[in-house]
Structure formats: C-alpha cells, structure tokens
Amino acid sequence: MRILIYGDSNSWGLLDDGQGLRYAKRWPEIMRTQLEARLGKAVDLAEECLPGRTTAYPDPQEGPEYNGLPYLKPALLSHAPLDFVLIMLGTNDMKARFDASAEAVTDNLMSLAKITRRTPVGNGRWRDAPPPQVMLISPAIMGNRINNPSWLRFDEWLGGYDKMAALPPLLAQKIADLGDKSVHFADANEAVTPSERDPIHWGAESHHKMGEMMADKMAPLLRDS
C-alpha cells in the first residue's frame, strides 16, 4: 500500500515553536502508523511536502519552484506505483501578494485532483496503469493572531483568514459536483486547533489529532481498494 502526500509546511512537519525543525511525529507519520495497525499490513509513504508551496502560483519572492501545479505530475510519475494521493494545499495561496480568492484556490485544487486522476501511476505496467484515488484536504483556518496588526507578518497575510474560512464548503461542493467517487474530501478543521503562537503552523497535538482523523477516513477506503 503506497500513499503520496502532496503538501506544504503543515504536512512537512514545521511546528508552531519557531525552531524550524521537522517534527518526527508529523501527521502523515501518525496516520501511517495507525493505518498499519488497522489494516494489518505495511503502508509506504511518499512525502512530497514543501514549505511555502502554493496550489498554482509561482512565488515572486521565493521562486517559481513553489508553484504546486507543474510539479505534481512529475512527482506522481516518479513515486509510482501509487494507490492513493492526499493533497493539502491552499494555505500559502492566502498570502496577500497572490490576491487569490477562495473560489480561485478551490478551482486550483480541483485542477490538481484532475491531473492526479488522469495520470496512470497506479499498480500496473508503466504508463499503462489505472490512476490512483485522490483526497483533497481543505487546510485548517489560521489562528486569530493573523488578524492582529502587531503580528510581524500581518501585512503578508492580510485578508487570508476570511478567504481560508470560505474554502471548506466551496471545496466540498466542487468535489460533490464532480461526481467522481475516486475523488474524496477531508477538512483539517475537524482535527486542528489553531495555534496561539503561530497562526499558520500547528502544534504537536494538532498533528496527532490530524493523523488520527486521517487514519479514520483512509482506513475504510484502503480496505475497499
């Protein structure tokens, strides 16, 4: 069983403590451990997570490599065979410099899902395999500190809170309208509590709860695949 995680810093494991270190018990690792216990077999993770990654925007400050759209298909091909792909992006799109609406970010996420569903990287012959299933995860809403003008990065994230809050229902509806039973939805807000220290990144407890929630959602899907 092989799962690709395609995400940004909150999947890479950057904590809210400001140390900049990768958390060993980040949510994908918690999910993997719990899935192995529930399914009774090994789960192989491919973690393609880049802090700062957007859904589809080259970053004028950080560089074009932070654009998640063109890199997705090469990542899928290089990590084949894949049974499932989990995509959690959109947080960085809410930076003021991208001027992206919640609707635009939702459409970008749907484009990532469609690329995944059109790429033959499931179990089978090279370039002649079925596509993997995909789950789009709506990122957690930022902490209230993002709206505090005294926060060091206030200007960078101006307006991001409201746009992020609008994302989960928009994404859930788009997936429902798509009508593809191999495209699934999850909402990180069901597990994550925003940090009071860093409104963008999560605390250790949220990583654990997120991993547990994702194991709950993934286990029945993987049993049926």
C-alpha angles and dihedrals in degrees: 000000000000127000129185119210112202111188153109136259095313090060094037087060106250107160131212093249095090094235094115094223126137111252110232092209096050116154098266089056092048090049092049093050093049094045091053090052093048099041097038094227140086119279116204116207126204105194111201097172125147123183108236096023117150130201095247112338127107106223113237090204104037101030143260093283090076090070105107097198104073094039097053099079095047088049091052093049095046094051097044136168096061129170097187139010123205116197122191112170136130104087095097091046087070093069109118093239092068095051089206122165123220088247092055092049090049090053090049091053090050089052089055090051092050092050089052093049091050096049115092099221102124124108110308143063119340109276090358101076131107117261118258126250115259136208121199111208117202106223121241119268114256124257121266091254088078087074094051111104090209092063111107094234098039095119093048093058100033110151093007097114096062093044092050091049089056094052105079099060092041092052094044091053094047091053091048091050091050091066095207109136089201091065112079136185134222132172118215089202088077089069111018125085111199114246121245090210101049117016093200104046130055135240123240093260092057090052090054094047091046092051091050093048092049091050088053091052098041102044097072092043092052093046089056096045 
